[in-house]
């Protein structure tokens, strides 16, 4: 891999995961190229701002990578807004929909040609039968009926929708039958099998009670009219739905205990944080204490966040949490937490000790100062260069007009640049946004972010949704120059990905690399459930061990590198404790 031209030799030496023995004078290719236009991913979000400064217009929306047609490549779902109140439409000056455009969510089928190394997308929304006409906020992806076809849950400012994948390119709205609607304001949602009965359950994070008929006027520190913060409104409780296995869900929000504490949820993720092989749920709240719901294995949850050290930051202050992701960034086998926050706060990294107790290590690893100037939303752990260490993405966009750094004629001046951080062997992070290519020089109002291998070439790509702007597809240019191994962790019939499974890449004389099967996290977004291990220079046969939900373990050996493998439950060698 080529060496980067950078001004500071000390920092350049720290870009361990991106450098090679090439000449220091060579200029590298970009880490990512922006390919939305060339791939025909033609989508522009419309927030419908009317000059009344309604809070919902600055919050949307998320995005999903998922394979809806089971052809082996990732498709894209993008959420749309629309006019939400009276007033003169100011959006006409920026990103108006084309005349005659129907404002609704869009589904883009991946019609890429590997032989021609060409990315192409086709808008198949009309054919799919999806009519996502709500004011879109978030999307969750999962197979709710175990038929092998990925379904979608859409959260809105207003009624939510559950779209059942029919397996023939079309979807059916089963929201009412399933009993999973919420007419209030939902943002992020997560699928996880909380009772280990083999069916995906659904956690829905709800935000605040916002009254369009009587919106509150708010002002900035300069006394100028501005967007309100969440503290101006009452938070609303989240919802937890238990899958009955017959296409319907039971609302167990109250009996599970998750309504006892709540606070304007924006980010939600499910993972086993205490190492007992049962999925727990972490909720990132905007301006209020966060919750860590530990699964009690009897249909109830206990909020351990205050004692576990993940309720507030190291100074005892709640922060405006937006997005969240969990992964083993330091290679010790447990799930660590990263979440994004408001300008003048820092994004926060909580490091797990393996038992569900955490330390705020934001400052120690260098992630604090770089995030102070930004309000950040979507986030993801991803191994950019396939060196085996998870790097970090943060997508940014302001939420108040007061955040503008200088006078501007832009009537929606919330745009900011996005950020990438390289992982220095789990000990520190170094911002490498300037090396990432023109895509990271764009200044937009970014919200959702999803990750996955869009072109199946063995490295992680990114899709970003922008508020009142175009979607961006960032295609990785460097990752597959290192070796890699991809796995799909499937049920015994090979139909669906087994969410919450933990996957270890077994390495000789080194600690295993641990990853988790999931689609949730970020901000209102869903990602590729496949696992992609970066192998660095290791190109021989590989060994992978899967710990299934509940703790059963299997091992597969002799897996060929630089390709994807399907690991079906029961087809490996069972490992006894």
C-alpha positions as CSV (number, residue, x, y, z in Angstrom):
1,X,0.0,0.0,0.0
2,X,1.3,3.5,-0.8
3,X,2.5,5.9,1.8
4,X,0.5,9.1,2.5
5,X,1.9,12.6,2.1
6,X,1.3,14.3,5.4
7,X,2.8,17.3,7.1
8,X,3.7,15.9,10.5
9,X,6.3,13.1,10.4
10,X,5.4,11.9,13.9
11,X,1.7,11.5,13.0
12,X,2.6,9.9,9.7
13,X,4.6,7.3,11.5
14,X,1.5,6.5,13.6
15,X,-0.6,5.6,10.6
16,X,0.5,2.1,11.0
17,X,-2.5,0.5,9.4
18,X,-2.3,2.6,6.3
19,X,1.4,2.6,5.4
20,X,3.8,0.3,3.6
21,X,7.4,0.3,2.7
22,X,6.7,2.5,-0.3
23,X,8.6,5.8,-0.7
24,X,7.7,8.6,1.7
25,X,7.4,10.9,-1.3
26,X,4.6,9.0,-3.0
27,X,1.1,10.3,-2.8
28,X,-1.5,7.6,-2.0
29,X,-4.8,6.9,-3.6
30,X,-7.8,8.0,-1.5
31,X,-9.1,5.5,1.1
32,X,-12.6,6.0,-0.3
33,X,-14.2,7.3,-3.5
34,X,-17.7,8.8,-3.6
35,X,-19.8,6.7,-6.1
36,X,-23.4,7.7,-5.7
37,X,-23.6,9.4,-9.0
38,X,-21.6,6.9,-11.1
39,X,-23.5,4.0,-9.5
40,X,-26.9,5.7,-10.1
41,X,-27.8,5.9,-6.5
42,X,-30.0,8.9,-7.2
43,X,-31.6,10.0,-4.0
44,X,-32.0,13.4,-2.3
45,X,-33.5,13.8,1.2
46,X,-36.1,16.5,1.6
47,X,-36.7,17.8,5.1
48,X,-39.6,20.1,4.2
49,X,-38.4,23.0,6.3
50,X,-40.9,25.8,6.2
51,X,-39.2,28.5,8.3
52,X,-41.0,27.6,11.5
53,X,-37.9,25.7,12.8
54,X,-39.8,22.5,13.6
55,X,-37.5,20.0,15.5
56,X,-38.2,16.9,13.4
57,X,-36.9,18.6,10.2
58,X,-33.3,18.5,11.5
59,X,-33.3,14.9,12.9
60,X,-33.8,12.5,10.0
61,X,-32.8,10.2,8.6
62,X,-31.2,6.8,8.6
63,X,-30.2,4.3,5.9
64,X,-29.9,0.5,5.5
65,X,-27.6,-1.9,3.7
66,X,-29.4,-5.3,3.3
67,X,-29.8,-8.0,0.7
68,X,-33.5,-8.0,0.1
69,X,-33.5,-10.3,-2.9
70,X,-30.9,-12.9,-1.7
71,X,-28.7,-12.5,-4.7
72,X,-25.6,-12.2,-2.6
73,X,-25.1,-8.4,-2.8
74,X,-26.2,-5.5,-0.6
75,X,-29.2,-3.3,-1.6
76,X,-29.9,0.1,-0.1
77,X,-33.0,1.5,1.6
78,X,-33.2,5.3,2.1
79,X,-35.7,7.2,4.2
80,X,-37.5,10.3,3.1
81,X,-39.1,13.3,4.7
82,X,-41.8,15.7,3.5
83,X,-43.5,18.9,4.4
84,X,-44.5,18.8,8.1
85,X,-46.1,22.1,8.8
86,X,-47.5,25.4,7.5
87,X,-45.3,28.2,6.3
88,X,-43.4,29.3,3.3
89,X,-41.3,26.4,2.0
90,X,-37.6,27.5,2.4
91,X,-36.3,24.2,1.0
92,X,-37.1,25.4,-2.5
93,X,-33.8,27.3,-2.3
94,X,-31.8,24.2,-1.6
95,X,-32.9,20.7,-2.3
96,X,-36.4,20.8,-3.8
97,X,-37.9,17.5,-5.1
98,X,-38.3,17.5,-8.9
99,X,-41.7,18.4,-10.1
100,X,-44.0,15.5,-9.8
101,X,-41.7,13.6,-7.4
102,X,-43.6,11.5,-4.9
103,X,-41.9,11.9,-1.5
104,X,-41.4,8.5,0.0
105,X,-38.7,6.1,1.1
106,X,-36.7,4.5,-1.8
107,X,-35.4,0.9,-2.3
108,X,-32.4,0.6,-4.6
109,X,-31.5,-2.9,-5.9
110,X,-27.8,-3.6,-6.4
111,X,-27.4,-4.6,-10.1
112,X,-23.6,-4.4,-10.1
113,X,-21.5,-6.4,-12.5
114,X,-18.5,-8.0,-10.8
115,X,-17.0,-8.9,-14.2
116,X,-17.0,-5.3,-15.3
117,X,-16.1,-4.0,-11.8
118,X,-19.1,-1.7,-12.1
119,X,-21.5,-0.6,-9.4
120,X,-25.0,0.0,-10.5
121,X,-28.3,0.6,-8.6
122,X,-31.9,0.5,-9.8
123,X,-34.7,2.1,-8.0
124,X,-37.3,-0.7,-7.5
125,X,-39.5,1.1,-5.0
126,X,-42.6,0.9,-7.1
127,X,-42.1,-2.7,-8.0
128,X,-41.5,-3.6,-4.3
129,X,-44.8,-2.4,-3.1
130,X,-43.2,-0.4,-0.3
131,X,-45.0,2.8,0.4
132,X,-43.0,4.5,3.0
133,X,-44.7,7.8,3.0
134,X,-44.2,8.8,6.6
135,X,-41.7,11.3,7.9
136,X,-38.8,8.8,8.0
137,X,-36.3,8.6,10.9
138,X,-34.8,5.1,11.1
139,X,-34.8,1.6,9.7
140,X,-34.1,-1.8,11.2
141,X,-33.4,-5.0,9.2
142,X,-34.1,-8.6,10.3
143,X,-35.8,-11.8,9.3
144,X,-38.9,-11.8,11.6
145,X,-40.4,-15.1,10.4
146,X,-37.2,-17.1,9.7
147,X,-38.0,-17.6,6.0
148,X,-34.6,-16.4,4.9
149,X,-35.9,-13.1,3.5
150,X,-34.9,-9.9,5.3
151,X,-37.8,-7.7,6.6
152,X,-37.8,-4.0,7.4
153,X,-39.1,-2.0,10.4
154,X,-39.4,1.7,9.6
155,X,-39.5,4.3,12.4
156,X,-41.1,7.6,11.7
157,X,-42.2,10.9,13.2
158,X,-45.6,9.4,13.4
159,X,-46.8,5.9,12.7
160,X,-44.2,3.2,12.2
161,X,-44.3,0.4,9.6
162,X,-43.2,-3.3,9.5
163,X,-42.7,-4.5,5.9
164,X,-42.7,-8.2,5.4
165,X,-40.5,-9.5,2.6
166,X,-42.5,-11.8,0.4
167,X,-39.5,-13.3,-1.3
168,X,-40.5,-12.3,-4.8
169,X,-39.2,-8.8,-4.8
170,X,-42.2,-7.4,-3.1
171,X,-43.1,-6.4,0.5
172,X,-46.3,-6.4,2.5
173,X,-47.2,-4.0,5.3
174,X,-48.1,-6.1,8.3
175,X,-47.8,-3.4,10.9
176,X,-51.3,-3.8,12.3
177,X,-51.4,-7.6,12.2
178,X,-48.0,-7.7,13.9
179,X,-49.0,-5.1,16.5
180,X,-45.8,-3.1,16.4
181,X,-46.9,0.4,15.5
182,X,-46.1,3.4,17.6
183,X,-47.8,6.6,16.5
184,X,-45.5,8.9,18.4
185,X,-41.8,9.7,17.4
186,X,-39.5,6.7,17.0
187,X,-35.9,6.9,15.8
188,X,-33.7,3.9,16.2
189,X,-34.8,0.3,16.5
190,X,-33.0,-3.0,17.0
191,X,-33.8,-6.7,16.3
192,X,-32.5,-9.3,18.8
193,X,-33.7,-12.6,20.1
194,X,-34.0,-11.5,23.8
195,X,-35.5,-14.8,25.1
196,X,-33.6,-17.2,22.9
197,X,-36.6,-18.9,21.4
198,X,-35.3,-18.6,17.8
199,X,-37.4,-15.6,16.8
200,X,-36.2,-12.0,16.5
201,X,-37.8,-9.6,18.9
202,X,-37.9,-5.8,18.4
203,X,-36.8,-2.9,20.6
204,X,-38.0,0.6,19.5
205,X,-36.3,3.7,20.8
206,X,-38.7,6.6,21.2
207,X,-37.7,10.3,21.3
208,X,-39.9,13.1,22.7
209,X,-43.5,14.3,22.7
210,X,-43.5,16.9,20.0
211,X,-46.8,18.8,19.3
212,X,-47.0,20.1,15.8
213,X,-50.2,22.0,16.6
214,X,-48.5,23.9,19.4
215,X,-44.7,23.9,18.9
216,X,-42.5,25.7,21.4
217,X,-40.5,28.7,20.3
218,X,-36.8,28.5,21.3
219,X,-33.9,30.8,21.2
220,X,-30.1,30.5,21.0
221,X,-27.6,32.1,23.4
222,X,-27.8,35.2,21.2
223,X,-31.5,35.4,21.8
224,X,-32.1,34.7,18.0
225,X,-34.9,32.2,17.1
226,X,-33.4,28.7,16.8
227,X,-34.2,25.0,16.8
228,X,-35.2,23.7,20.2
229,X,-33.3,21.0,22.1
230,X,-34.9,17.9,23.5
231,X,-35.0,19.3,27.0
232,X,-37.9,21.6,25.8
233,X,-40.1,18.5,25.6
234,X,-41.2,15.5,27.6
235,X,-39.4,12.2,26.7
236,X,-41.5,9.2,25.8
237,X,-41.0,5.6,26.8
238,X,-39.4,3.0,24.5
239,X,-41.2,-0.1,23.4
240,X,-40.2,-3.8,23.5
241,X,-42.1,-6.3,21.3
242,X,-41.8,-10.1,21.8
243,X,-42.0,-12.1,18.6
244,X,-44.7,-14.8,19.0
245,X,-43.4,-16.7,16.0
246,X,-46.7,-16.4,14.1
247,X,-46.3,-13.0,12.5
248,X,-47.4,-11.1,15.6
249,X,-45.7,-9.5,18.5
250,X,-46.6,-9.0,22.2
251,X,-45.9,-5.6,23.7
252,X,-43.9,-6.4,26.9
253,X,-42.6,-2.9,27.4
254,X,-44.1,-2.6,30.9
255,X,-43.6,-6.2,32.1
256,X,-40.0,-6.2,30.9
257,X,-39.2,-3.1,33.0
258,X,-37.8,-1.0,30.2
259,X,-40.4,1.7,30.8
260,X,-39.2,2.4,34.3
261,X,-36.4,4.6,33.1
262,X,-36.3,6.5,29.7
263,X,-35.0,9.7,28.2
264,X,-35.4,10.6,24.6
265,X,-33.7,7.7,22.8
266,X,-31.8,8.2,19.6
267,X,-29.4,5.3,19.4
268,X,-30.1,1.6,20.3
269,X,-27.9,-1.5,20.1
270,X,-28.2,-5.1,21.4
271,X,-25.2,-7.1,22.5
272,X,-24.0,-9.4,25.2
273,X,-22.2,-6.9,27.5
274,X,-21.8,-9.1,30.6
275,X,-20.6,-12.3,28.9
276,X,-23.5,-14.5,29.8
277,X,-24.5,-15.3,26.2
278,X,-27.8,-13.4,26.4
279,X,-28.4,-10.2,24.5
280,X,-28.6,-7.0,26.5
281,X,-29.7,-3.6,25.2
282,X,-27.9,-0.2,25.4
283,X,-30.0,2.9,24.8
284,X,-28.3,6.3,23.9
285,X,-30.5,9.2,25.0
286,X,-30.3,12.8,23.9
287,X,-29.4,15.0,26.9
288,X,-30.4,12.5,29.6
289,X,-28.8,9.6,31.3
290,X,-28.4,6.5,29.1
291,X,-29.6,3.0,29.9
292,X,-27.8,-0.4,29.9
293,X,-30.6,-3.0,30.1
294,X,-29.1,-6.3,31.3
295,X,-31.1,-9.3,30.3
296,X,-32.4,-11.2,33.4
297,X,-33.2,-14.3,31.2
298,X,-36.8,-14.3,32.4
299,X,-38.3,-11.6,30.1
300,X,-37.2,-8.7,32.3
301,X,-34.3,-6.3,32.2
302,X,-32.4,-4.3,34.8
303,X,-30.9,-1.0,34.1
304,X,-27.3,-1.2,35.4
305,X,-26.0,1.8,33.6
306,X,-25.4,4.0,36.7
307,X,-23.3,1.3,38.4
308,X,-21.7,0.0,35.2
309,X,-20.3,3.5,34.4
310,X,-22.2,4.1,31.1
311,X,-25.1,6.3,32.3
312,X,-23.2,9.6,32.2
313,X,-19.6,10.6,31.3
314,X,-16.6,10.5,33.6
315,X,-17.6,13.9,35.0
316,X,-21.0,12.7,36.1
317,X,-22.8,14.6,33.3
318,X,-25.4,13.2,30.9
319,X,-24.6,14.0,27.3
320,X,-26.6,14.4,24.1
321,X,-26.1,10.9,22.8
322,X,-27.1,10.5,19.1
323,X,-25.6,7.3,17.6
324,X,-24.0,4.3,19.2
325,X,-22.0,1.2,18.2
326,X,-20.5,-1.7,20.1
327,X,-17.5,-3.9,19.2
328,X,-14.3,-5.3,20.5
329,X,-11.9,-2.5,19.4
330,X,-9.1,-3.5,21.8
331,X,-9.0,-7.3,21.1
332,X,-9.8,-8.5,24.6
333,X,-13.0,-10.4,23.6
334,X,-15.7,-8.1,25.0
335,X,-18.1,-5.5,23.7
336,X,-17.0,-1.9,24.1
337,X,-19.2,1.1,23.5
338,X,-18.8,4.2,21.4
339,X,-21.4,7.0,21.1
340,X,-21.6,10.3,19.4
341,X,-22.6,13.6,21.0
342,X,-23.4,17.3,20.6
343,X,-21.0,20.0,19.8
344,X,-18.9,21.2,22.8
345,X,-19.3,17.7,24.3
346,X,-17.0,14.9,23.3
347,X,-17.9,11.7,21.7
348,X,-17.4,8.9,24.3
349,X,-15.7,5.6,24.4
350,X,-16.6,3.2,27.2
351,X,-14.2,0.3,27.6
352,X,-15.7,-3.0,28.9
353,X,-13.8,-5.0,31.5
354,X,-15.5,-8.2,30.3
355,X,-18.2,-8.4,33.0
356,X,-20.4,-5.4,31.9
357,X,-18.5,-2.8,33.9
358,X,-17.0,0.1,31.9
359,X,-14.4,2.9,32.1
360,X,-14.7,6.2,30.1
361,X,-11.4,6.1,28.2
362,X,-12.3,8.8,25.7
363,X,-9.4,11.2,26.6
364,X,-6.8,8.4,27.0
365,X,-7.2,7.1,23.5
366,X,-7.4,10.5,21.8
367,X,-11.0,10.6,20.8
368,X,-12.1,13.6,22.9
369,X,-10.6,16.8,21.5
370,X,-11.2,16.0,17.8
371,X,-15.0,15.6,18.4
372,X,-15.6,18.8,20.4
373,X,-16.3,21.0,17.4
374,X,-18.9,18.7,16.0
375,X,-22.5,17.4,16.6
376,X,-22.2,13.8,15.5
377,X,-24.8,11.3,14.6
378,X,-24.1,8.0,12.7
379,X,-21.1,5.9,13.8
380,X,-19.6,2.5,13.1
381,X,-16.6,0.4,14.0
382,X,-15.0,-0.8,10.8
383,X,-11.6,-2.2,9.7
384,X,-10.7,0.2,6.9
385,X,-7.5,-1.4,5.8
386,X,-8.0,-5.0,6.9
387,X,-5.2,-5.0,9.4
388,X,-7.4,-6.7,12.0
389,X,-8.0,-3.5,14.1
390,X,-11.4,-1.8,14.1
391,X,-11.2,1.9,13.1
392,X,-14.0,4.4,13.7
393,X,-16.4,6.4,11.6
394,X,-18.3,9.5,12.9
395,X,-20.7,11.4,10.6
396,X,-21.5,15.0,11.6
397,X,-24.0,17.7,11.1
398,X,-25.1,20.6,13.4
399,X,-28.5,20.8,15.1
400,X,-28.8,24.6,15.8
401,X,-28.3,27.7,13.7
402,X,-26.2,29.0,16.6
403,X,-23.6,26.5,15.7
404,X,-22.6,28.3,12.5
405,X,-19.0,29.4,12.8
406,X,-19.3,32.4,10.5
407,X,-21.9,34.4,8.7
408,X,-23.5,32.6,5.8
409,X,-26.3,33.0,3.3
410,X,-27.2,29.4,3.7
411,X,-30.6,29.2,5.4
412,X,-29.8,25.7,6.6
413,X,-26.2,26.2,7.8
414,X,-25.8,22.9,9.6
415,X,-23.3,21.2,7.3
416,X,-20.0,19.7,8.7
417,X,-17.3,17.4,7.5
418,X,-17.3,13.7,8.6
419,X,-14.5,12.0,10.4
420,X,-12.4,8.8,10.3
421,X,-10.1,7.6,13.1
422,X,-7.4,4.9,12.7
423,X,-7.0,2.4,15.5
424,X,-3.4,2.1,16.9
425,X,-3.6,-1.5,18.2
426,X,-6.4,-0.7,20.6
427,X,-4.3,1.9,22.5
428,X,-5.0,5.1,20.6
429,X,-6.9,6.6,17.7
430,X,-5.5,9.1,15.2
431,X,-7.8,11.1,12.9
432,X,-7.2,10.4,9.3
433,X,-10.1,12.2,7.7
434,X,-7.8,14.3,5.5
435,X,-6.4,11.1,4.0
436,X,-9.7,9.5,3.3
437,X,-10.4,11.3,0.0
438,X,-12.7,13.9,-1.4
439,X,-15.7,12.2,0.2
440,X,-14.4,13.4,3.6
441,X,-13.9,16.9,2.3
442,X,-17.6,17.3,1.7
443,X,-19.5,19.5,4.2
444,X,-23.0,18.2,4.5
445,X,-25.7,17.6,7.2
446,X,-24.9,13.9,7.8
447,X,-27.2,11.7,9.9
448,X,-27.3,8.0,9.2
449,X,-24.4,5.7,8.4
450,X,-24.4,2.0,7.5
451,X,-21.4,-0.2,6.6
452,X,-21.0,-3.3,4.5
453,X,-19.2,-4.8,1.5
454,X,-21.3,-3.3,-1.3
455,X,-19.2,-4.8,-4.1
456,X,-18.1,-8.0,-2.4
457,X,-14.5,-7.3,-2.9
458,X,-13.4,-7.9,0.7
459,X,-13.4,-4.5,2.3
460,X,-15.9,-2.4,4.1
461,X,-17.8,0.4,2.3
462,X,-20.0,3.1,3.7
463,X,-23.4,4.6,2.9
464,X,-24.3,8.0,4.5
465,X,-27.7,9.7,4.5
466,X,-27.7,13.5,4.6
467,X,-30.5,15.7,5.9
468,X,-31.9,17.7,3.0
469,X,-29.1,16.5,0.7
470,X,-28.0,13.6,-1.4
471,X,-27.1,10.1,-0.2
472,X,-23.4,9.3,-0.4
473,X,-21.9,5.9,-1.2
474,X,-18.2,5.7,-0.2
475,X,-16.4,2.8,-1.8
476,X,-13.3,1.5,-0.1
477,X,-10.2,1.6,-2.3
478,X,-7.5,0.1,-0.1
479,X,-8.8,-2.5,2.3
480,X,-8.6,-5.6,0.1
481,X,-4.9,-5.0,-0.6
482,X,-4.5,-6.9,2.7
483,X,-5.9,-10.4,3.0
484,X,-9.4,-11.0,4.3
485,X,-12.0,-13.6,5.3
486,X,-15.7,-13.2,5.0
487,X,-18.3,-15.3,6.8
488,X,-22.1,-15.5,6.9
489,X,-23.2,-17.1,10.2
490,X,-26.4,-18.9,9.4
491,X,-29.0,-21.2,10.9
492,X,-28.9,-25.0,10.3
493,X,-31.0,-24.6,7.1
494,X,-28.8,-21.8,5.8
495,X,-31.6,-19.4,5.5
496,X,-31.0,-16.5,7.8
497,X,-28.1,-14.8,9.8
498,X,-28.1,-15.8,13.4
499,X,-28.1,-12.4,15.2
500,X,-26.0,-12.0,18.3
501,X,-23.7,-14.9,17.4
502,X,-20.0,-14.2,18.3
503,X,-17.3,-15.1,15.8
504,X,-13.7,-15.6,16.6
505,X,-10.8,-15.8,14.1
506,X,-8.4,-18.2,15.8
507,X,-4.8,-17.0,15.3
508,X,-1.6,-18.9,16.2
509,X,0.4,-17.1,18.9
510,X,-2.1,-14.2,19.0
511,X,-5.3,-13.5,20.7
512,X,-8.5,-14.3,18.6
513,X,-10.2,-11.5,16.7
514,X,-13.8,-11.3,17.9
515,X,-16.8,-9.9,15.9
516,X,-20.6,-10.0,16.5
517,X,-23.4,-10.8,14.0
518,X,-25.7,-7.8,14.0
519,X,-27.4,-5.2,11.8
520,X,-28.3,-2.6,14.4
521,X,-26.4,0.5,15.8
522,X,-25.3,3.8,14.4
523,X,-28.1,6.3,14.1
524,X,-31.4,5.0,12.7
525,X,-29.5,2.7,10.4
526,X,-28.9,-1.0,9.6
527,X,-25.7,-2.6,8.3
528,X,-24.5,-5.8,6.6
529,X,-24.8,-8.8,9.0
530,X,-21.9,-10.6,7.4
531,X,-18.5,-10.7,9.3
532,X,-15.4,-9.5,7.5
533,X,-12.1,-10.3,9.1
534,X,-9.0,-8.3,8.1
535,X,-6.0,-10.6,8.0
536,X,-3.2,-8.2,7.2
537,X,-0.5,-10.3,5.4
538,X,-1.8,-13.7,6.6
539,X,-3.0,-15.6,3.5
540,X,-3.0,-19.2,4.6
541,X,-6.1,-21.3,5.5
542,X,-8.0,-19.8,8.5
543,X,-9.9,-21.2,11.5
544,X,-13.1,-19.6,12.8
545,X,-15.0,-20.4,15.9
546,X,-18.7,-19.4,16.4
547,X,-20.3,-19.0,19.8
548,X,-24.0,-19.3,19.2
549,X,-26.6,-17.5,21.3
550,X,-26.9,-19.6,24.5
551,X,-23.2,-20.5,24.5
552,X,-22.9,-23.5,22.2
553,X,-19.6,-23.4,20.2
554,X,-18.5,-24.8,16.8
555,X,-15.3,-24.5,14.8
556,X,-14.5,-24.5,11.1
557,X,-10.9,-24.9,9.9
558,X,-9.2,-24.7,6.5
559,X,-11.2,-21.7,5.3
560,X,-9.7,-20.2,2.2
561,X,-8.8,-16.5,2.4
562,X,-10.1,-13.7,0.2
563,X,-13.5,-15.1,-0.2
564,X,-16.9,-15.4,1.7
565,X,-18.0,-18.6,3.4
566,X,-21.4,-19.7,4.7
567,X,-21.2,-21.3,8.2
568,X,-24.3,-23.2,8.9
569,X,-25.2,-24.1,12.5
570,X,-24.4,-27.8,13.1
571,X,-22.0,-28.1,10.1
572,X,-18.8,-27.4,12.1
573,X,-16.9,-29.3,14.8
574,X,-18.7,-28.9,18.1
575,X,-16.4,-27.7,20.9
576,X,-17.0,-28.9,24.5
577,X,-16.5,-26.5,27.4
